[in-house]
Amino acid sequence: MRRRTKGAAPVDEERLQQLAERLSSESFGRPFRHRIYFNSRLRTTGGRYRLHDHDIEINPEAYRRHGLGELVGIIKHELCHYHLHIEGRGYRHRDRDFRELLEATGSPRHCSQIREPARRKTRHEYRCSDCGAVFIRKIRMDTNRYRCGKCHGKLVEASG
């Protein structure tokens, strides 16, 4: 599939529905009889199949960042969940039926990264007052409770 270009019309809810229905009949040979829509509250996933009402939600940020090809991949992935669940077969990521249908339809197992992972910026540095060994930790520790792992000397928090 090709990426979205400046001249291409943006995908709105109506076109998204038509795209899902077309992909369902072409790739799966079965109709998609429920709703598909954008949900801007999704943060870490490209899409979500809702078991209780069979609707599919799509993260609009995935389309904005990666284009139409990514959107098609996400829809096909969610349609795998949809059709397998409707048929009463294994629709979860770990199920063999799901993995086989992904492969048969050329659907991606994961979508591209939607947002940058959060990075922990704090670093706590401790130094042994006896041997001078330096310990770097992500989480702050109680220097009264712990000692140096090399010489059992007292730890002090290093400045800096």
Phi and psi in degrees as GROMACS dihedral restraints (atoms count N, CA, C in turn):
[ dihedral_restraints ]
;  ai    aj    ak    al  type     phi  dphi    fc
    3     4     5     6     1   -99.9    20    10
    4     5     6     7     1   158.0    20    10
    6     7     8     9     1   -78.9    20    10
    7     8     9    10     1   157.3    20    10
    9    10    11    12     1   -67.9    20    10
   10    11    12    13     1   133.3    20    10
   12    13    14    15     1  -112.0    20    10
   13    14    15    16     1   173.1    20    10
   15    16    17    18     1   -63.0    20    10
   16    17    18    19     1   -32.3    20    10
   18    19    20    21     1   -79.7    20    10
   19    20    21    22     1   -17.0    20    10
   21    22    23    24     1   -73.0    20    10
   22    23    24    25     1   142.4    20    10
   24    25    26    27     1   -72.0    20    10
   25    26    27    28     1   139.1    20    10
   27    28    29    30     1   -67.6    20    10
   28    29    30    31     1   153.5    20    10
   30    31    32    33     1   -87.4    20    10
   31    32    33    34     1   119.7    20    10
   33    34    35    36     1  -103.1    20    10
   34    35    36    37     1  -177.3    20    10
   36    37    38    39     1   -61.0    20    10
   37    38    39    40     1   -39.3    20    10
   39    40    41    42     1   -67.2    20    10
   40    41    42    43     1   -44.7    20    10
   42    43    44    45     1   -68.4    20    10
   43    44    45    46     1   -33.1    20    10
   45    46    47    48     1   -62.5    20    10
   46    47    48    49     1   -43.4    20    10
   48    49    50    51     1   -61.9    20    10
   49    50    51    52     1   -45.7    20    10
   51    52    53    54     1   -63.0    20    10
   52    53    54    55     1   -41.0    20    10
   54    55    56    57     1   -62.7    20    10
   55    56    57    58     1   -44.3    20    10
   57    58    59    60     1   -64.4    20    10
   58    59    60    61     1   -41.9    20    10
   60    61    62    63     1   -64.8    20    10
   61    62    63    64     1   -40.8    20    10
   63    64    65    66     1   -66.4    20    10
   64    65    66    67     1   -45.9    20    10
   66    67    68    69     1   -62.7    20    10
   67    68    69    70     1   -37.6    20    10
   69    70    71    72     1   -63.8    20    10
   70    71    72    73     1   -46.0    20    10
   72    73    74    75     1   -72.7    20    10
   73    74    75    76     1   -37.1    20    10
   75    76    77    78     1   -74.1    20    10
   76    77    78    79     1   -47.6    20    10
   78    79    80    81     1   -87.2    20    10
   79    80    81    82     1   -29.2    20    10
   81    82    83    84     1  -113.5    20    10
   82    83    84    85     1   -15.4    20    10
   84    85    86    87     1    68.7    20    10
   85    86    87    88     1    19.8    20    10
   87    88    89    90     1  -137.0    20    10
   88    89    90    91     1   151.1    20    10
   90    91    92    93     1   -78.6    20    10
   91    92    93    94     1   151.9    20    10
   93    94    95    96     1  -103.4    20    10
   94    95    96    97     1   110.8    20    10
   96    97    98    99     1  -104.7    20    10
   97    98    99   100     1    10.7    20    10
   99   100   101   102     1  -118.4    20    10
  100   101   102   103     1  -168.6    20    10
  102   103   104   105     1   -96.6    20    10
  103   104   105   106     1   150.7    20    10
  105   106   107   108     1  -132.0    20    10
  106   107   108   109     1   136.5    20    10
  108   109   110   111     1  -154.9    20    10
  109   110   111   112     1   162.8    20    10
  111   112   113   114     1   -80.3    20    10
  112   113   114   115     1   140.2    20    10
  114   115   116   117     1  -131.6    20    10
  115   116   117   118     1   105.8    20    10
  117   118   119   120     1   -73.7    20    10
  118   119   120   121     1    -7.6    20    10
  120   121   122   123     1   -78.7    20    10
  121   122   123   124     1   -16.4    20    10
  123   124   125   126     1   -65.9    20    10
  124   125   126   127     1   134.6    20    10
  126   127   128   129     1  -116.6    20    10
  127   128   129   130     1   -47.3    20    10
  129   130   131   132     1  -108.0    20    10
  130   131   132   133     1    -3.8    20    10
  132   133   134   135     1  -124.5    20    10
  133   134   135   136     1   153.5    20    10
  135   136   137   138     1   -77.6    20    10
  136   137   138   139     1   -31.2    20    10
  138   139   140   141     1  -162.6    20    10
  139   140   141   142     1   172.0    20    10
  141   142   143   144     1  -150.4    20    10
  142   143   144   145     1   130.5    20    10
  144   145   146   147     1   -94.5    20    10
  145   146   147   148     1   127.6    20    10
  147   148   149   150     1   -97.3    20    10
  148   149   150   151     1   114.2    20    10
  150   151   152   153     1   -62.7    20    10
  151   152   153   154     1   -39.3    20    10
  153   154   155   156     1   -73.2    20    10
  154   155   156   157     1   -28.1    20    10
  156   157   158   159     1  -126.7    20    10
  157   158   159   160     1     1.5    20    10
  159   160   161   162     1    66.6    20    10
  160   161   162   163     1    13.1    20    10
  162   163   164   165     1   -81.0    20    10
  163   164   165   166     1   160.9    20    10
  165   166   167   168     1  -121.5    20    10
  166   167   168   169     1   131.9    20    10
  168   169   170   171     1  -108.3    20    10
  169   170   171   172     1   140.0    20    10
  171   172   173   174     1  -121.8    20    10
  172   173   174   175     1   137.2    20    10
  174   175   176   177     1   -78.1    20    10
  175   176   177   178     1   116.2    20    10
  177   178   179   180     1   -65.7    20    10
  178   179   180   181     1   -24.0    20    10
  180   181   182   183     1   -65.7    20    10
  181   182   183   184     1   -33.5    20    10
  183   184   185   186     1   -62.8    20    10
  184   185   186   187     1   -41.5    20    10
  186   187   188   189     1   -68.2    20    10
  187   188   189   190     1   -44.0    20    10
  189   190   191   192     1   -62.2    20    10
  190   191   192   193     1   -41.1    20    10
  192   193   194   195     1   -79.9    20    10
  193   194   195   196     1   -39.0    20    10
  195   196   197   198     1  -116.8    20    10
  196   197   198   199     1    -7.4    20    10
  198   199   200   201     1    89.2    20    10
  199   200   201   202     1  -172.5    20    10
  201   202   203   204     1   -66.4    20    10
  202   203   204   205     1   -37.3    20    10
  204   205   206   207     1   -59.5    20    10
  205   206   207   208     1   -42.6    20    10
  207   208   209   210     1   -66.2    20    10
  208   209   210   211     1   -40.9    20    10
  210   211   212   213     1   -61.1    20    10
  211   212   213   214     1   -43.5    20    10
  213   214   215   216     1   -61.8    20    10
  214   215   216   217     1   -42.6    20    10
  216   217   218   219     1   -61.9    20    10
  217   218   219   220     1   -42.4    20    10
  219   220   221   222     1   -64.6    20    10
  220   221   222   223     1   -44.0    20    10
  222   223   224   225     1   -62.3    20    10
  223   224   225   226     1   -44.3    20    10
  225   226   227   228     1   -62.8    20    10
  226   227   228   229     1   -39.9    20    10
  228   229   230   231     1   -60.7    20    10
  229   230   231   232     1   -47.7    20    10
  231   232   233   234     1   -68.5    20    10
  232   233   234   235     1   -32.2    20    10
  234   235   236   237     1   -66.6    20    10
  235   236   237   238     1   -30.0    20    10
  237   238   239   240     1   -61.3    20    10
  238   239   240   241     1   -47.0    20    10
  240   241   242   243     1   -58.1    20    10
  241   242   243   244     1   -47.0    20    10
  243   244   245   246     1   -58.1    20    10
  244   245   246   247     1   -56.7    20    10
  246   247   248   249     1   -66.1    20    10
  247   248   249   250     1   -39.6    20    10
  249   250   251   252     1   -66.2    20    10
  250   251   252   253     1   -39.8    20    10
  252   253   254   255     1   -65.9    20    10
  253   254   255   256     1   -43.4    20    10
  255   256   257   258     1   -60.5    20    10
  256   257   258   259     1   -38.1    20    10
  258   259   260   261     1   -81.2    20    10
  259   260   261   262     1    -7.5    20    10
  261   262   263   264     1    78.9    20    10
  262   263   264   265     1    22.5    20    10
  264   265   266   267     1  -102.5    20    10
  265   266   267   268     1   178.6    20    10
  267   268   269   270     1   -69.0    20    10
  268   269   270   271     1   107.9    20    10
  270   271   272   273     1  -102.9    20    10
  271   272   273   274     1    -4.8    20    10
  273   274   275   276     1   -81.7    20    10
  274   275   276   277     1   159.8    20    10
  276   277   278   279     1   -56.9    20    10
  277   278   279   280     1   -34.3    20    10
  279   280   281   282     1   -82.1    20    10
  280   281   282   283     1   -10.6    20    10
  282   283   284   285     1   -78.3    20    10
  283   284   285   286     1   143.0    20    10
  285   286   287   288     1   -63.2    20    10
  286   287   288   289     1   -41.6    20    10
  288   289   290   291     1   -56.2    20    10
  289   290   291   292     1   -43.0    20    10
  291   292   293   294     1   -64.5    20    10
  292   293   294   295     1   -48.1    20    10
  294   295   296   297     1   -63.6    20    10
  295   296   297   298     1   -38.4    20    10
  297   298   299   300     1   -67.6    20    10
  298   299   300   301     1   -40.2    20    10
  300   301   302   303     1   -68.1    20    10
  301   302   303   304     1   -37.9    20    10
  303   304   305   306     1   -56.1    20    10
  304   305   306   307     1   -47.5    20    10
  306   307   308   309     1   -67.4    20    10
  307   308   309   310     1   -42.2    20    10
  309   310   311   312     1   -64.3    20    10
  310   311   312   313     1   -33.5    20    10
  312   313   314   315     1   -97.7    20    10
  313   314   315   316     1    -2.9    20    10
  315   316   317   318     1    71.0    20    10
  316   317   318   319     1    28.8    20    10
  318   319   320   321     1   -86.9    20    10
  319   320   321   322     1   144.2    20    10
  321   322   323   324     1   -75.2    20    10
  322   323   324   325     1   148.1    20    10
  324   325   326   327     1   -77.1    20    10
  325   326   327   328     1   -34.4    20    10
  327   328   329   330     1  -134.8    20    10
  328   329   330   331     1   155.7    20    10
  330   331   332   333     1   -94.5    20    10
  331   332   333   334     1   168.0    20    10
  333   334   335   336     1   -66.3    20    10
  334   335   336   337     1   159.9    20    10
  336   337   338   339     1   -63.4    20    10
  337   338   339   340     1   130.6    20    10
  339   340   341   342     1   -91.8    20    10
  340   341   342   343     1   -39.8    20    10
  342   343   344   345     1  -142.7    20    10
  343   344   345   346     1   160.3    20    10
  345   346   347   348     1   -65.8    20    10
  346   347   348   349     1   137.7    20    10
  348   349   350   351     1   -67.0    20    10
  349   350   351   352     1   145.6    20    10
  351   352   353   354     1   -70.0    20    10
  352   353   354   355     1   134.3    20    10
  354   355   356   357     1  -111.8    20    10
  355   356   357   358     1   135.0    20    10
  357   358   359   360     1   -79.9    20    10
  358   359   360   361     1   122.4    20    10
  360   361   362   363     1   -95.9    20    10
  361   362   363   364     1   -18.7    20    10
  363   364   365   366     1   -78.8    20    10
  364   365   366   367     1   137.7    20    10
  366   367   368   369     1  -134.3    20    10
  367   368   369   370     1   132.0    20    10
  369   370   371   372     1  -110.4    20    10
  370   371   372   373     1   124.9    20    10
  372   373   374   375     1  -111.9    20    10
  373   374   375   376     1   128.7    20    10
  375   376   377   378     1  -122.4    20    10
  376   377   378   379     1   144.6    20    10
  378   379   380   381     1  -127.8    20    10
  379   380   381   382     1   140.6    20    10
  381   382   383   384     1   -78.7    20    10
  382   383   384   385     1   130.3    20    10
  384   385   386   387     1   -73.9    20    10
  385   386   387   388     1   -17.9    20    10
  387   388   389   390     1   -92.2    20    10
  388   389   390   391     1   -58.6    20    10
  390   391   392   393     1   -99.1    20    10
  391   392   393   394     1   -11.7    20    10
  393   394   395   396     1    83.3    20    10
  394   395   396   397     1     6.4    20    10
  396   397   398   399     1   -61.5    20    10
  397   398   399   400     1   142.2    20    10
  399   400   401   402     1  -109.4    20    10
  400   401   402   403     1   134.4    20    10
  402   403   404   405     1  -124.6    20    10
  403   404   405   406     1   128.4    20    10
  405   406   407   408     1  -110.8    20    10
  406   407   408   409     1   129.2    20    10
  408   409   410   411     1  -129.4    20    10
  409   410   411   412     1   149.8    20    10
  411   412   413   414     1   -79.9    20    10
  412   413   414   415     1   -33.0    20    10
  414   415   416   417     1  -111.9    20    10
  415   416   417   418     1   137.8    20    10
  417   418   419   420     1   -63.0    20    10
  418   419   420   421     1   143.5    20    10
  420   421   422   423     1  -126.6    20    10
  421   422   423   424     1   156.8    20    10
  423   424   425   426     1   -82.3    20    10
  424   425   426   427     1   111.6    20    10
  426   427   428   429     1   -71.2    20    10
  427   428   429   430     1   -17.3    20    10
  429   430   431   432     1   -78.6    20    10
  430   431   432   433     1   -23.3    20    10
  432   433   434   435     1   -93.1    20    10
  433   434   435   436     1   -31.2    20    10
  435   436   437   438     1  -111.2    20    10
  436   437   438   439     1   153.0    20    10
  438   439   440   441     1  -123.6    20    10
  439   440   441   442     1   171.1    20    10
  441   442   443   444     1   -62.3    20    10
  442   443   444   445     1   135.4    20    10
  444   445   446   447     1   -76.7    20    10
  445   446   447   448     1   -12.0    20    10
  447   448   449   450     1   -97.6    20    10
  448   449   450   451     1   -45.5    20    10
  450   451   452   453     1  -125.8    20    10
  451   452   453   454     1     1.6    20    10
  453   454   455   456     1    64.7    20    10
  454   455   456   457     1    24.3    20    10
  456   457   458   459     1   -78.5    20    10
  457   458   459   460     1   171.2    20    10
  459   460   461   462     1   -75.4    20    10
  460   461   462   463     1   137.1    20    10
  462   463   464   465     1   -93.4    20    10
  463   464   465   466     1   141.3    20    10
  465   466   467   468     1  -127.9    20    10
  466   467   468   469     1   144.3    20    10
  468   469   470   471     1   -74.8    20    10
  469   470   471   472     1   126.0    20    10
  471   472   473   474     1   -78.1    20    10
  472   473   474   475     1   142.9    20    10
  474   475   476   477     1   -84.2    20    10
  475   476   477   478     1   145.2    20    10
